[in-house]
Amino acid sequence: MKRHLNTLFVTTQGTYLFKDGETLALKVEDTVKLRLPIHTLEGVVCFGQVSASPFLLGHCAANGVSVSFLTEHGRFLASVQGPASGNVLLRRRQYRLADDPAASADLARFFLAGKLANSRAVLRRALRDHGGKIEAEAVGQAIDRLSQHLERLQTDMPLDAARGIEGDAAHAYYGVFDHLIVAGKGDFAFAGRNRRPPLDPVNCLLSFLYTLLAHDVRAALETTGLDPAVGFLHRDRPGRPGLALDLMEEFRSFFADRLALTLINLGKVKGRGFKTLESGAVVMDDATRKEVLVAYQERKQDVVEHPFLREKMPIGLLFHTQALLFARHLRGDLDGYPPYLWK
């Protein structure tokens, strides 16, 4: 089992990263602020005006440490990876299935089943924890709608039909998401999902967490030997990690969405920590971004039991575990792909 290593998030503008022996060193204004042994890291995420030496990038690539560059506000720019790992036969199998419409639809239904089941579980948990504070009838109707779609996903269907189910399920889920926000309603009202750019603090928070999640899932797929760019639900598009977006579907609701709700409902993020730019985009300030990053890392340390493997592990290892299970399915070792189902 892969060790649960750390992701280093670099948010201080003007930071320079360089190689110092077998360590990654971090310098700000000619002062070295931090040194970390490379073997303790699984990834580095740089926000804004952060630069790195070519020698460090090569050292990270050689040691399986991904380095990603994002804008200061969290929009993905680029990623540096080492040589592709894994068996070439696994990737060839992935490519063949991606070119088969029926096989792609079948695999897409696995990912969607995990997404819808976990979205339903989040709504059920909200009813249990806050039933007296939220619109229980509306949330219950959304739960019923998701249950109906889960039943439909058990039958064969073309990919377009599966996508139609996803769209309607997302409409039902996000349609009641505002009811799950029980504190700070004045600053954190949610009228629906929007992105590129996010137009309110809740969408800003969700988009930022989804970006972090996509980075971690992409790294897990690379480590497993799969091609993160070739997906089944999310089809090929230049610059888009289709398979990473597929695999992260089952993690969005119970991991990212619940973390966003926790930060808002417990008052760990405030409305004043967000600002609206002239373009209408809403972004976080530095203090809020750091609060979210710390919470994200801490949440990855929480231990859960995997329902398929019957093993306890940190949430941060689930990304790698699911990537391995998906690879086993592609190889024919498993009859189907078992998405992670949160309870």
N, C-alpha and C positions, 0 to 999 in steps of 0.2 A: 504493500500500500504506500502510496506517495505520502511523504511527510507534509504536514500543513505548514507551509512556509509563509513568509510575509510579503506583502506588496508595499513598496515604498512610494508614497505620494509626495511629490515635490511641488509646492505651491508658491514658495517665495520667489518673487520676480527678480531676475538677474542672477539666479543660481547657476553655477557651473559644476558639472559632474565629470569626474575623471578617475582613471585607474591608478591605484596606489598599491603596488604589489598584487596581492590576491583580494584586495578590498575595493569597494566603491567608496570614493571620497566625495564630499559635498562641500563646495566652497562658495561663500557669499562675501563679496567685497574684500577679496584677498585673504579671508580668514576661513580656515577649514572648520566647519561646524559639526561634521559627522563622518564617521568611517564605519562601513558595514562589510563584513566578510561576504563575498559573493555567494557562498554556498548557503547562506541563510535567507536568500531572496528567491522569489519566483517571478517577480515582475517589478517594473518601475514605471510609474505614470507621471508625466511631466505636464504641468499646466502653465500655459503662457510663455513668457520669455525665460525659458530654461534651456540651456545648451549642454551638450555632452561631447567629450573628446572621441575621435574615431577609435582610439585604442580601447576606451571603455566599452563602446558599442560592440566592438569585436569580441572583447572579453565576455560581455553579457551573452552574446550570441553563442559563443563556444560553450558556455555553461548553462544554456537553456533558460536564460532570464530574458523575458521579453521587455522591450522598452517602447512605451507608447507616448506620443505627443498629442496634447489636446490644446485647444484655445484656453485662455484664462477662465472662461465660463463653461468649459466642459465639452465643447464640440470636438469630435475626433478628427485628427489631422493625418497621422501616419503611425506606423508601428515598425519596429526593427526586430526581426526574428532570425534565429540561426537556421542552419540547414534543416530541411524537413526530416522529421524522425519517422520511424515506423516502417512497416512493410509496404513496398510498392504495390503488392497485390491487394492490400486493403483499400488503397486509394483507387486503384483500377475498378474494384468492385463498387466503390462509392460512385464513381463516374458513370458506370454502366447503369446502376439503379436510377441515378438522377436523369438519365436519358430515357428511362422507361416511364411513361405517364401513369400506368397502373401501379407500378412499384412506388413511384413518388407519392401518389395519392394515399397508398397504404401507410407509408412512413409518416406522412403529414398527419394522418389521423392519430397516430401514437402521440405525437407532440401536442396536438390539440386536445386530446383526452387529458393529458397531464395539466395543460393550461386551464381547461374548464373545471376539472375536478378541484384544483387548488384554488381557483377563483371562488368556487362555491363554498369551499371550506373557510375561506376568509370571511365571506358573508355570514356563514353560520356562526363563526367565532364572534363576529360583531354582535349578532343577535344574543348570543349567550352572555357576552360581557357587558353590553350596553343596551339591552332590549328595552329598558324603560326610558332611554334617552333618544332613541332614534326612531325613524318611521318604519316600524316593524313590518307593516303590511307591504310596503313597497319593496323592502329588502327581501321579504318572503317570496314575493312574486318574481323577483330576479333570480332567486335560488331555484324556483320551479322552472324558470325558463332555461337556466343552465342545465338542470337535470334532464329536461326534454332533449336538449342538444347532445348531451352525453349519450343518451339512448340512440339517437340518430347516428352518432359516430361509430356505432358497433356494426353498421351495415356497410357494404362496399359502395363506394361513390366516386365520381371523378374529382379531380383536384379542385375545380371551380366550385363544386358543391360544398366541399369541405371548407373552402375559403368563405363561402356564403354563411356557413354556420359560425365560423370564427367572427365574422363581422357582426352578426346579430347578437352573438354572445357578448362581444365586447361592448356593444351598445347597451345591453341589459346591465352588465357589470358596472361600467362607468356611469350609467344613468343613475345609480344609487350610491356611487362612491362618496358623494358629498354628505350623505347621511352618516357615513362612518367617521366623519370629522366632528368630534363632540366638544372641541375647545378652540378658541381663537377664530370663531366663524367670521368675524369682521375682516380679518386679514387673509383667511385661508378658505374662502368660498370656492367651490369647484363646480363649474357649469358644463364641463365636458372636456374630453381629451383634446389638446392641441399641442403642436410641436413645430419646430423649424420656422419661427422660433416659438418657445413657450410664452404664453401671453398672461400668465398669472403665477403666483408663487407655488401653488400646488403642482402645476404642470412643470414648472422649472425644477422643483425638487424631484419629481418622478423622472424627468428626462435625464437629470444628472445621475440618479441612481441606476437607471437603465444603461447609461454609458459605462459606468463602473462594472456593472454586471456583464455587459458584453465583452469587456476587456478580459475578465476572469474566465468566462466560458471559452472565448477564443483561445486563450493560453492553454486551457485544458485540452481542447481538441488538437492543438498543435503537438502537445506532449504525447497524446495518444497515437498520433500518426495520421489523423484524419485531415482533410483539407477544409478549413473553416469557411472557405469562399463558396463551396458547392453544396447548396441546400436542397431541400425537397418541398417544404412549404413555402419558403422564400426562394424564389428562382434566381438564376444568375443575373447579376447586374454589376458592372465594373465598380470596384471599390467597396462593394457590400459583402460582409461576411455572412452569406446565406445560412450556412449550417450553424454558425454561432447564434444567429437570430432564431433558428429553429429550436435549438437546445435550450436557450434561455427562456422560452415561452413558459415552461413549467415552473420557473423560479420567479417570474415577475410578481405575481400576486402575493404569495406567502412570504417572499423574502424582501423584494424592493418595496412593494406597496405597503406592506405592514410596517416596514421600517419608516417609511414616510409618515404613516399615520401615527406611529409612536412618537416621532420627533415633534409632530404638530400637537397631538393631544396632551403630551406631557410638558409642553411649553419649552422644549429644548431648542426650537427655532422660533424666531419672532418675525412678525411682519416687517419690522424695520430692517431686518437683515436682507431684504430683497429690494431691488430698485428697477424702475422701468426706463429703458433707454429710449432715445428719440424714435427708433424704429418700431417701438411697441414691445420689443422683447423684454422679458423679465429675467434678471440675473441675480445671483447671490453675491453678497459681499465676502471678503476674505474670512472673517470670523465665522460666518455661517457655513461657508464651504468646509472649513477645517472641522467644525462641529459634526457635519454630515460625514466627512471622511473617517473621523474617529468612531462614530457610531457604526458605520459600515464595517470597519475592521473588527469591532467588538462583536457585532452580530455574526460575523463569519466564525467566531470562536465558539458560539453556542453549539452544544452537542445535541444531536437528534438520533433517532434510530431509523435506519433505512428499512422500509417495509418489505422490500424484496430480499435483501441480503441478510436481514435480521442482525445487523451490526450497528453499534453506536459509533458516530463519527462527528467531527465538527462540520458545520454547514459549509465551510470553505472547501471541504473535501468532496462535497456532493457533486460539484462541477466535474471533477476528475472521475469520480465514480460513474456518473451518468455517461460521460464520454467513453469510458471503458466498456460499459454495458452496451452502448450503441455499436461500438466496434465489434463486440462479440456477436451481436445480432447480424451485422453485415457479413461476418465470417461464417455464419451458419451455426454458431455454437448455441444460440438462443432462438427459439421459435418466433419470438416477438421482442420488441424493445419495451422494457418496463419503465415508464416515466416515474419520477419521484412523486409520490402522493403524500401531501402534508395532512396531518390530522391535528 
